[in-house]
Amino acid sequence: MLRASDPFKLLDEVVSQAGGCAVIDGGLATQLEHHGADINDPLWSALCLITMPHLIKKVHSEYLDAGAKVITTASYQATLQGFQSKGIPVEEGEALLQQSVQLACEVRDDHWERCQSASGPGLQCQQALVAASIGSYGAYLADGSEYSGNYGPDMTLQMLKDFHRRRIQVLAEAGPDLLAFETTPNKLEAQAYVELLEEENIGIPSWLSFNSKDGINVASGDSFVECVSLADSCSKIVAVGINCTPPRFIHGLILLARKVTTKPIVIYPNSGESWDAENKQWVPSTGVSDTDFVSYVLEWEEAGASLIGGCCRTTPSTVRAISKALYEKN
């Protein structure tokens, strides 16, 4: 597949070649744990960058085999500040951020070469994109505040920009196709991202996704529509959406987003379970099966979603079922 010469058109190209709705990957940490990784740590899945990088590559490969056209790096909870708290110097922390992108790109490139070989003469395989994951300040705190957006009364826009700036620079320079700002719980942090993208003149596109607990507002209680409007105002953000949110809220949130943006909408809900921050575990009582999850997919596409995948507690089986549903329709 020939790549678009303009990096800001890559995501549109992938969506178009997928028939109008492309598949993204699912829960990285969920699958790492499935393979035996112990990530009960403030670094969460990013701990495997230090301890088990081969396992990260295995999970990326599983999602590509399941049909994902975008894979996200193991950097969601990887921050320079988090690495420093474990005694890792800044330079080594930056190398680990770069490694998260390199691992994903290596797997993507190997997968594409295998796909090309299997396609035969005259046929071309679609090359997946690598999105460098950037979790919120609350994810770094590892206290569940990415699900509340409550960073305390003393938090300022400048503090958030100072926290994220170098991490964004390092990840953008490591060679991903785009940045993925994920599980953004409040408008203040979204504003920090928008300003940093402009101030640092980041040369690759981004998507910005929010999480919601009620289907109307983001986690902090800030208006979802206002947050989407803010993302829409930034030319460096090429898609906007929702992640780590129960499936039952997604349809309504897509419709709300469509009122204020024409950019592609990316959605990757969790399984419907809720996070117990005190006990650091998912509460399974409200979860949905892969079959239930996928029953929403065509409804989400019809409502206006352009990229669909899964977040926490979803697996390659979920992504495979999403791929199958969209393939059969398109």
C-alpha positions in Angstrom: 0.0 0.0 0.0 1.4 3.4 -1.0 1.4 5.8 2.0 -0.1 9.2 1.7 2.6 11.9 1.2 0.8 14.1 3.8 1.0 12.4 7.2 -2.2 14.2 8.3 -4.1 12.2 5.6 -2.9 8.8 6.7 -5.9 8.1 9.0 -8.4 9.1 6.4 -6.6 6.8 4.0 -6.9 3.8 6.3 -10.6 4.5 7.0 -11.3 4.8 3.3 -9.5 1.6 2.3 -11.4 -0.2 5.1 -14.7 0.8 3.5 -15.5 3.7 5.7 -14.9 2.2 9.2 -11.5 0.9 10.3 -10.7 -1.4 13.2 -8.3 -0.5 16.0 -6.9 -2.8 18.6 -8.1 -3.7 22.1 -6.9 -3.8 25.7 -3.1 -4.1 25.8 -2.9 -4.6 29.6 -5.7 -7.1 29.6 -3.9 -9.3 27.1 -0.5 -8.9 28.8 -2.1 -10.2 32.0 -3.7 -13.1 30.0 -0.2 -14.1 29.0 1.0 -14.0 32.6 2.4 -10.6 33.1 2.2 -9.1 36.6 1.5 -5.4 36.0 0.1 -4.5 39.4 2.4 -1.5 39.5 2.1 2.3 39.0 3.6 1.9 35.6 0.9 -0.7 34.7 1.4 -2.1 31.2 4.5 0.1 30.7 6.2 -2.1 33.3 6.6 -4.6 30.5 8.8 -2.2 28.5 11.3 -2.9 31.2 10.6 -6.5 32.1 8.9 -8.3 29.2 9.2 -6.3 25.9 8.8 -9.6 23.9 5.3 -10.0 25.4 4.3 -6.5 24.2 5.3 -7.6 20.7 3.3 -10.8 21.0 0.2 -8.8 21.9 0.6 -6.3 19.1 0.9 -9.2 16.7 -2.2 -10.8 18.1 -4.2 -7.7 17.5 -2.9 -7.3 13.9 -3.8 -10.9 13.2 -7.3 -10.2 14.6 -7.8 -7.4 12.0 -6.6 -4.2 13.7 -5.6 -1.5 11.3 -4.3 0.8 14.1 -2.3 -0.5 17.1 -1.5 1.6 20.1 1.9 1.5 21.9 2.6 0.4 25.5 3.2 4.0 26.6 -0.2 4.8 28.1 1.1 4.9 31.6 4.8 5.4 30.6 5.9 8.8 31.9 9.3 10.3 32.6 8.1 11.2 36.1 6.8 7.6 36.6 10.1 6.1 35.5 12.1 8.5 37.8 10.0 7.4 40.8 11.4 3.9 40.2 15.0 5.2 40.0 15.2 5.3 36.2 17.1 8.4 34.9 15.5 10.7 32.4 17.6 9.5 29.5 16.7 5.9 30.1 13.0 6.9 30.5 13.2 8.6 27.2 14.7 5.5 25.6 11.8 3.4 27.1 9.3 5.7 25.5 11.1 5.4 22.2 11.2 1.6 22.6 7.4 1.5 23.0 7.1 2.9 19.4 9.9 0.8 18.0 8.3 -2.4 19.3 5.0 -1.6 17.7 6.6 -0.5 14.4 8.7 -3.7 14.2 5.6 -5.9 14.7 3.6 -3.8 12.2 6.3 -4.0 9.5 6.8 -7.7 10.0 3.1 -8.3 9.8 2.8 -6.2 6.6 5.6 -8.1 4.9 4.0 -11.4 5.8 0.6 -10.1 4.5 2.2 -8.9 1.3 3.8 -12.3 0.7 0.6 -14.1 1.3 -1.5 -11.7 -0.9 0.1 -12.8 -4.2 1.0 -10.8 -7.3 -1.0 -7.7 -8.1 -2.6 -7.6 -4.6 -1.7 -5.2 -1.9 -2.1 -5.6 1.9 -3.2 -2.6 3.9 -0.4 -1.5 6.2 -1.5 -0.7 9.8 -0.8 2.5 11.6 1.0 2.9 14.9 -0.5 5.3 17.4 1.7 6.4 20.3 -0.5 6.2 23.4 -0.5 9.1 25.8 -2.4 8.6 29.0 -3.7 11.4 31.2 -2.0 12.9 34.3 -4.5 10.8 36.3 -3.1 7.7 34.7 0.4 8.6 36.0 -1.0 9.1 39.5 -2.3 5.5 39.3 -5.1 6.4 41.8 -8.1 6.1 39.6 -8.3 9.8 38.9 -8.3 9.3 35.1 -11.8 8.0 35.8 -12.8 11.1 37.8 -10.8 13.9 36.3 -10.3 15.3 39.8 -6.7 16.5 40.0 -7.3 18.8 43.0 -7.9 22.5 43.4 -4.3 23.5 42.8 -3.9 21.9 39.4 -3.3 24.5 36.6 -3.1 24.4 32.8 0.7 25.2 33.0 1.3 22.3 35.4 -0.3 19.9 33.0 1.6 21.3 30.0 4.9 21.0 32.0 4.0 17.4 32.9 3.2 16.3 29.3 5.6 18.4 27.2 8.8 16.3 27.0 6.9 13.0 26.8 4.9 14.3 23.7 8.2 15.4 22.1 9.9 12.1 22.6 7.0 10.0 21.4 6.4 12.2 18.3 10.1 12.0 17.4 10.2 8.2 17.8 8.5 7.5 14.5 4.8 6.7 15.1 2.2 7.5 12.5 0.1 9.5 15.0 -0.3 10.3 18.7 -3.3 9.0 20.6 -4.3 11.1 23.6 -6.5 8.6 25.6 -8.9 8.5 28.5 -8.9 12.3 28.8 -11.1 13.0 31.8 -11.4 16.8 31.8 -11.4 19.9 29.6 -8.3 21.4 31.2 -6.1 18.5 30.2 -7.6 18.6 26.6 -6.7 22.3 26.5 -3.1 21.4 27.6 -2.8 18.9 24.7 -4.2 21.4 22.2 -1.8 24.1 23.2 1.2 21.7 23.4 0.6 20.4 19.9 0.7 24.0 18.6 3.5 25.3 20.7 5.8 22.3 19.8 4.6 22.3 16.2 4.2 18.5 16.3 4.5 17.2 12.8 2.3 14.1 13.0 -1.4 14.0 13.5 -3.2 13.1 16.8 -6.5 11.8 18.0 -8.0 12.9 21.3 -10.4 10.7 23.1 -12.4 11.3 26.3 -14.1 9.0 28.8 -17.5 9.4 30.2 -19.5 7.9 33.1 -22.9 9.2 32.2 -23.1 9.5 28.4 -23.4 13.3 28.5 -20.3 14.6 30.2 -16.6 13.6 30.4 -15.5 11.9 33.6 -14.9 15.2 35.5 -18.4 16.5 34.7 -17.2 18.9 32.0 -19.4 19.0 28.9 -18.5 16.3 26.4 -19.7 18.6 23.6 -17.5 21.4 24.7 -14.5 19.1 24.9 -15.1 17.8 21.4 -15.5 21.4 20.2 -12.1 22.2 21.7 -10.5 19.2 19.9 -12.2 20.1 16.7 -10.6 23.6 16.8 -7.1 22.2 16.6 -5.8 21.4 13.1 -3.3 18.9 14.4 -6.0 16.7 15.8 -7.5 14.7 13.0 -10.0 12.5 14.9 -11.9 12.8 18.2 -13.7 10.3 20.2 -14.4 8.2 23.3 -12.6 5.4 25.0 -12.7 3.4 28.2 -16.4 4.1 28.5 -19.3 1.5 28.9 -20.7 0.4 25.5 -24.2 1.5 26.5 -23.2 5.2 26.4 -21.3 5.2 23.1 -24.2 5.7 20.6 -25.4 8.8 22.3 -21.9 10.2 22.6 -21.3 9.7 18.9 -24.4 11.7 18.1 -23.4 14.5 20.5 -19.9 14.6 18.9 -21.4 14.7 15.4 -23.2 18.0 16.3 -19.9 19.8 16.7 -17.3 18.1 14.5 -16.9 16.6 11.0 -13.6 14.9 11.9 -13.5 11.1 12.1 -14.9 9.7 15.3 -12.9 7.0 17.1 -14.5 4.9 19.7 -13.1 2.1 21.8 -15.2 1.3 24.8 -14.3 -0.9 27.7 -16.2 -4.1 28.4 -18.7 -2.3 30.6 -17.0 -3.2 33.8 -16.0 -0.5 36.3 -12.7 0.2 37.9 -12.4 -0.1 41.7 -9.5 2.4 42.4 -9.3 1.4 46.1 -8.9 -2.3 45.5 -7.2 -1.8 42.0 -9.4 -4.2 40.2 -12.2 -4.3 37.6 -15.7 -5.0 39.0 -17.1 -7.6 36.5 -20.8 -7.4 37.4 -21.7 -5.0 34.5 -19.4 -6.4 31.9 -20.7 -7.6 28.5 -19.6 -10.6 26.4 -17.8 -10.3 23.1 -21.1 -11.1 21.4 -23.0 -8.4 23.3 -20.2 -5.9 22.6 -20.1 -6.6 18.9 -23.9 -6.3 18.7 -23.4 -2.6 19.0 -20.8 -2.2 16.3 -23.0 -1.6 13.3 -25.1 0.7 15.3 -22.0 2.8 16.1 -20.9 2.8 12.5 -24.3 3.9 11.4 -24.3 6.7 14.0 -21.0 8.0 12.6 -18.0 6.2 14.0 -15.1 5.9 11.6 -12.7 3.8 13.8 -13.9 1.1 16.2 -12.0 -1.0 18.7 -11.8 -1.9 22.4 -10.2 -0.7 25.6 -9.9 -2.3 29.0 -11.0 -5.9 29.3 -11.4 -6.4 25.6 -9.2 -8.9 23.8 -8.1 -10.0 20.3 -11.3 -12.1 20.3 -13.3 -8.9 20.6 -11.3 -7.2 17.8 -11.7 -10.2 15.6 -15.5 -10.1 16.1 -15.5 -6.4 15.3 -13.5 -7.0 12.1 -15.8 -9.8 11.1 -19.0 -7.7 11.6 -17.6 -4.7 9.6 -16.2 -6.9 6.9 -19.5 -8.7 6.4 -21.4 -5.4 6.2 -18.9 -3.6 3.9 
